Amino acid sequence: MKVSFFERKQKFIDNQGQSVFFWGPRQTGKSTLLKQLFPDALWFDLLLSDLYKRLLSNPEYLRETVLAQKSKLVVIDEIQRIPMLLNEVQWLIVNSGVQFILSGSSPRKILRSGENLLGGRALRYELYPLTSDEIDNFDLMRALNHGLIPRHYLAEQPQRLIAAYIGNYLQDEIVAEAKIRNVAVFAKFLDAAAFSHAEIVNFTNIAADCGVSSPTIKEYFQILEDTLIGSFLPAYQHKPKRRVVKSPKFYFFDIGIVNYLLKRGRIEAGTEVFGNAFESIIFQELRAHRHYSGLDYPISYWRTSSQFEVDFILGRHEVALEVKSSNKISNKHLNGLKAFLEEYEVKKAIVVCNEPMPRLIENIEILPWNIFLERLWKGEIIG
């Protein structure tokens, strides 16, 4: 499959000339996008060993170079590798009016270094894996089996690329950045965390499986969140009438990574694995839409102690969204939504599924996944 260009949704259109932090996991396409959007910027790539060594030992080299070239737009790629550069960046912003795009694969090192965070002078943007709206002729089955990291989605046989990604990035670079001492336990934790993907996290059980304490497992999950490899989905708890579950769910940022960690074979429609992966794709689309649209609405899930559940609640219960892999939705699929509607007034109640055409059951919309995603990106689901 050959695609020369993806039309990414992240455009920085509302930054109004402000400096920005631009985060995203490795290989999501940050550098490619920045070169497309800012072709005339002065560029510092901290993955280049000679430049890295020079700036590490002499941070003032950045200031001297920018001033000499009279640059007003500067990109620093992989800024997390030298957090101390942020002092020079702030000086240039304040004294010379330079705009910086500070790109990196993980904010963890900067957040935990105690270094200058620019005093709120920089906005925060993120880049996620590809979305359906960025791909011509989006192929759901390809996305479910390959994931949506650009190189992986395009590859005919992505397994070796994914294996290298996990080995070189998740198990080596993140271990080094987070200064994890027991590499073998962290590798075992990644496998256990994959089993918790799209599920409520039981820290105690995972700790027992890995042979470490619950606080250690919570720290490992925090590392995944800090490095953008995964995120917690909180439980919706706004004035509940029923007793609700309060523990969060956890999602890896890309289903291809989960598939590899769990040693899944090819995902086919109608299987149990298909349902988990299908829900993951919808969640990834929601996260990206929330950020790229600038709406930044909360996303949560709702589950009662009596096992009524709704997969995603958008905003302050504006939208209740259930994801079902079935191609024939019946009343048994609607129990969670109906229970939620008894407690909260919502603008839209939707089941995203594999049916061929939209339907309406009482006040619940049954939407084929492709129509739902089209409406989502057109701003017709939440706005």
N, C-alpha and C positions, 0 to 999 in steps of 0.2 A: 504494500500500500504506500503510495507516494503522495505526500502533500507538502508543498513548498512553503506554505504560509498559513498560520492560523490567525484569524482575526480575534485577538484577545479582548476581553471586556474591560480589562483594567486600563484606564486611559489617563489617570491623574488630572481629569478635567476640572476638578474643584479644588486644586491645591493653591490656586491664586498666587503662583510664584513662590510659595513657601518651600523651605527645605523639607525633605521627607525621609523617613525610614521606610524601606521597602523589603519586606521579609517574605520568605517562601522556602519550602523544602528544596533540596538539591534537585536539579534537572526539571523543575517545573517551567523553566523558560524565562527566568528573570533577566538574564544578561541579553538574550535575544530580543526581548521586548524593549529593554532600555535602549539598545542600539538602534532599534526601529524608531522609537519615539524621540530620542535625543541624539541624532547622528553627529551633531556638532559639539557635543559636550567634551570637556577635558576628562580623560578616563584614567582611573587608577585601579588596576586589577591586582588585588592582594594575593591571588593565587600564583602570581609570577614570583618565583623565589628571589630573584635579584631585587625587585622592587620591595617585596616584603621585608627582606633583610635591611635594606636601606632605610625604610620608614620606621622599622622597629627600633633601630639604633639612633635614628635622627628624625623624630616626628616633625621637626621644623622644616624638613625638606618639602613637605606638603604645602605649607604656607608660602615658602619661597618660590616654589614652582607656579602655584596659582597666581601669585602677585606678578611674577615675571611675565606670564603669558596673558595677564589681564583677563582671565577667564571669569565669566559670570555664571556659568553652569558647569558643575563638576559632579561626576559620578565616581563614587568609591565602591567597588564591588568586593564583597566579603569583608565588610567593615568589622565584623565581630572578631576577626583575627588580630586586630590591633586596636583595642578599645581606647587607648590613650590618644589616638588621633582625634578624638572628639573635642579635646581642648583646642586644638588648632582649628577644627571645623567651626567651633563656636566663635572663635576670634574672627575668622574670616566672614562669618555671617553678620556679626555685629559691626565690624569695622570696615568691611569692604562690600557688603551687600551681595555676597556670593550665595547662589542657590545650590544646595547639595542634594543629590539623590544617593542615599546611603543604603546600599543593598546588601543582603546577607541571608544565609540559610538558617540562622538561629540567633535570636536575641538573648539567649540564656547567658552567654559569657559577659555581654555588656551589662545586662540587668544585675548580675551577681558580682560584677567587678568593682562596683562602687564608683565607676568612672562617670564623668560628665554625661548627662542625658540631654544636654542642650537646653535645659530649663524650659521645656515645653515649646521650644521654637520649631520643632520638626513634627510634622504630621506622620501618622502611621498608615501604611498601605500593605496589603498582602497579595501574593499571587498563589492561586490554588492550581491543582491539576486542571486539565482541560474540562470544559463543560460542553453540554450538548449544543449550546448556541454558538460555540466557537468552531464547530466542526461541520463542514459540508457533508451531508448524507451520514449523519451520526449513526453509528452501528452499535446498538445496545449490547448485543451478544459479544462483540469485540471488546467493548468497554468492560463488561463483566469478567471476561477472561484475561484481558491484557492489563486492565487498569487504565488510568487516564494521565499518567505521566507521559508527555509527548513522545519520547523515544520508544517507550514500551507500547503505547497504543499503535504506533506506526509499524512496529516490527512484526514480521510474519511469525517469528519464533522468539518471543520475549523472555523466555525462562532464564537464559544465561544473563541477559541484561538485568533482570530483577535479582538474580542471585548475586551478581556483582554489586548491585545497589545496596542490598542488605549487608553483604560482607564488608564492602569498603566504607559505606556511610553509616548504616545503623550500628554495626558491630565494632567498627574501628574508630571512625571519626567522632561519633557521639560518645563512645566510651572514653576517648581521650579528652574531649571537651569537658565532660562532666566529671572527669577524674574518678571513674568507677574502678575500684580495686579488683573486685572479683568478676572478671570478664565472663567466666563460664556460667556464673549464676545469672548475669544479665542476659546472656544468650538464651538461657533456659526461661528467663522471665519473658523475653520477647515472644517465645512460643506460647507461653501461658496467657499472655495478654491477647494474643491473636484469638484464642478460644473465647475470650471475653468480648471480642469485637461485637458491637451492636447489642450488648447485653449489660445488665446491671452488674457492676463490679463487686466481687466478693474478695476483699483484700486478704481476709484470713485464709480462705481456701487457696488462693494463689501463693501466699507466703508458705503454707504447708507444702504445696507442690514443689516449691523452689528451695525449701529448707532454710529460709531466712525469716526475719521478723516482719510483722505487718507494717511497721514504720518504714522499713527498707523498701517494701513493695510500693508503698505510697510515694516514697521518694523517687522510685524508678518511673512510676506513672507521671510524676511531676516533670521528670526529665523529658519524657516523650512529649508532654504538652509544651514545655518550654522550648523544645527544639522543633515544634510544629509537626511532629510525626503523628500526633494523635490529639484528640480533644474530648473533654467530658461534655456530655449532654445532661444538663440538670433536670431534676424532676419539677413539674409544675405544681406549685403549692399555694396559689393565691386563694385564700379564704375557702378551703375545701369543706364541703359538707360531709363527704365520706372520708374515711381514714385512707390516706394515700402513702405510697412508698416514697421515701425521700432520698434514697441513694442514687447517685448518678449512673448513667450509662457511659461507655467509652467507645469511641470510633477511631480507628486508624485513618490517616488522611487519604489513603488510596486502596481500593479493593484488590489491586494486583499484588500489593505487598502482603495482604492478609491471605490471599490464595496461596502464595508461595510458602508462607510460614506454616500454614495448615496442611501443606502438601495435597491440596485439592487437585483432582483431575479436571478435565474440561467441564465447565458448568453448562448444564442444559436446562431448558425450560421445563417446568413441572417437577423439578427436584427440590428437596428441602434446602440444599445449598443455594439454589437459585433465589429463593426468597430472601435469605440473608444478604446476598450480594446486591439484589435489586433494591432493597431498602437502603443499603449503603450508598448506591449511586444517587438515589433521591436526596439523601442527607447531604452528600457532597454538593449537589446542585443548589440546595437551599443555603448552605454556608457561603458558597461563592456568590449567589444572588444577593444575599444579605449585605455582603461587603461591597461588591461592585456597584450595586444600585445606590449605595450611600444611605439606605434606610436603616441599617444596623438594628433590625428588629430582633428581639430575643427568640431563641428556638429552645424548646424544652419537650419533654415527654410527660405523659400522665398515666399513672397506674394506681389502682386502688388495692387495698389489702384483699379484696374479694376478686382480684384478677381482671377487672375491667381495665382496658388499656387503649390509649391513643398514641400512635407512634410519634407525632410531632404536633406541638402547639406553637403557632407562630404569633408573635406579638403578645399582647395582653388578651389572650383567647380570641383574637380576631379570626384566626383560621385554625380549625381542627382538621388534621390530616392523617389519614390511615393509609398505609402502603400494603397492598396485597398482590402477590404474584399470580393470583388466580386469573383465568380468562372468563370466569363466570361468577360474578359477585351475587351472593344471596343474603338473606337477612341475618344469617349466622355471622357474617363478616362485619355487621354493622353494630354489634352489641356495645363495643367500646365507645363508638361515636355517640350512640343514643344515650348512654349513661353520662357522657360528658355534657351533652346538650341538655340533660335534665338539671345540671348544676350551673351551666354558664350560657350566656347569650353570645352566640358567635355570628360573624358575618358570613362565613362560608364553612361548610362541613364537606369534606372531599375524601373519596377513596380513589387513590391512584392505583391502577391495575393494568392487566393485559387484555381487557375487553377491547373489541374492535371499534366501538362507537360510544359516545357519551350517553348517559342515561340519568334520570332523576328518580330516586326512591324517596318519597316524601320530600324532605328538605335537604337530602344528602345527594351531592353530585357524584356520579360514577364517571371517572375520566380515564381514558386510555393514557398511558404514561407519556406518549409523545405529544398529545394535546395538552396535558398538564404542563409539561416543560415549555412548550411554545407559549402558553398563557403566562407562565411564571416570568419568562424573560421579556414578555411584552408589558409586564406590570399589571396584569389583570388578576393575579391571585391575592397579592397584598401590596398596598401602596400608601 
